[in-house]
Amino acid sequence: MGDHCQSNFSTPFTFAGINQQILSAKNLQMMECQTITVFEKIGGMDVVNAAVDFFYKKVMANEKIKGLFKCSNMMEQLGKQKAFLA
């Protein structure tokens, strides 16, 4: 018995040390990833524009509710709705 059973590592092995290395690697990986917003996930402004245009096209085709907008500037209305959702 003696020195021939000694570890070749310069620092002792600990689970705490391994966990710290894993956490450091994960933190670095998370910092490298870009954060994607919900707005970007749904498709951004292109999807908002399409959804609002589709919605108001349906509204204006509905005889029961289109009268609510008869005095409205629809281009302005669509613009405001798109800005609100974006």
Secondary structure as a PSIPRED ss2 file (coil, helix, strand):
# PSIPRED VFORMAT (PSIPRED V4.0)

   1 M C   1.000  0.000  0.000
   2 G C   1.000  0.000  0.000
   3 D H   0.000  1.000  0.000
   4 H H   0.000  1.000  0.000
   5 C H   0.000  1.000  0.000
   6 Q C   1.000  0.000  0.000
   7 S C   1.000  0.000  0.000
   8 N C   1.000  0.000  0.000
   9 F C   1.000  0.000  0.000
  10 S C   1.000  0.000  0.000
  11 T C   1.000  0.000  0.000
  12 P C   1.000  0.000  0.000
  13 F C   1.000  0.000  0.000
  14 T C   1.000  0.000  0.000
  15 F H   0.000  1.000  0.000
  16 A H   0.000  1.000  0.000
  17 G H   0.000  1.000  0.000
  18 I H   0.000  1.000  0.000
  19 N H   0.000  1.000  0.000
  20 Q H   0.000  1.000  0.000
  21 Q H   0.000  1.000  0.000
  22 I H   0.000  1.000  0.000
  23 L H   0.000  1.000  0.000
  24 S H   0.000  1.000  0.000
  25 A H   0.000  1.000  0.000
  26 K H   0.000  1.000  0.000
  27 N H   0.000  1.000  0.000
  28 L H   0.000  1.000  0.000
  29 Q H   0.000  1.000  0.000
  30 M H   0.000  1.000  0.000
  31 M H   0.000  1.000  0.000
  32 E H   0.000  1.000  0.000
  33 C C   1.000  0.000  0.000
  34 Q C   1.000  0.000  0.000
  35 T C   1.000  0.000  0.000
  36 I C   1.000  0.000  0.000
  37 T C   1.000  0.000  0.000
  38 V H   0.000  1.000  0.000
  39 F H   0.000  1.000  0.000
  40 E H   0.000  1.000  0.000
  41 K H   0.000  1.000  0.000
  42 I H   0.000  1.000  0.000
  43 G C   1.000  0.000  0.000
  44 G C   1.000  0.000  0.000
  45 M H   0.000  1.000  0.000
  46 D H   0.000  1.000  0.000
  47 V H   0.000  1.000  0.000
  48 V H   0.000  1.000  0.000
  49 N H   0.000  1.000  0.000
  50 A H   0.000  1.000  0.000
  51 A H   0.000  1.000  0.000
  52 V H   0.000  1.000  0.000
  53 D H   0.000  1.000  0.000
  54 F H   0.000  1.000  0.000
  55 F H   0.000  1.000  0.000
  56 Y H   0.000  1.000  0.000
  57 K H   0.000  1.000  0.000
  58 K H   0.000  1.000  0.000
  59 V H   0.000  1.000  0.000
  60 M H   0.000  1.000  0.000
  61 A H   0.000  1.000  0.000
  62 N C   1.000  0.000  0.000
  63 E C   1.000  0.000  0.000
  64 K C   1.000  0.000  0.000
  65 I C   1.000  0.000  0.000
  66 K H   0.000  1.000  0.000
  67 G H   0.000  1.000  0.000
  68 L H   0.000  1.000  0.000
  69 F H   0.000  1.000  0.000
  70 K C   1.000  0.000  0.000
  71 C C   1.000  0.000  0.000
  72 S C   1.000  0.000  0.000
  73 N C   1.000  0.000  0.000
  74 M H   0.000  1.000  0.000
  75 M H   0.000  1.000  0.000
  76 E H   0.000  1.000  0.000
  77 Q H   0.000  1.000  0.000
  78 L H   0.000  1.000  0.000
  79 G H   0.000  1.000  0.000
  80 K H   0.000  1.000  0.000
  81 Q H   0.000  1.000  0.000
  82 K H   0.000  1.000  0.000
  83 A H   0.000  1.000  0.000
  84 F H   0.000  1.000  0.000
  85 L H   0.000  1.000  0.000
  86 A C   1.000  0.000  0.000
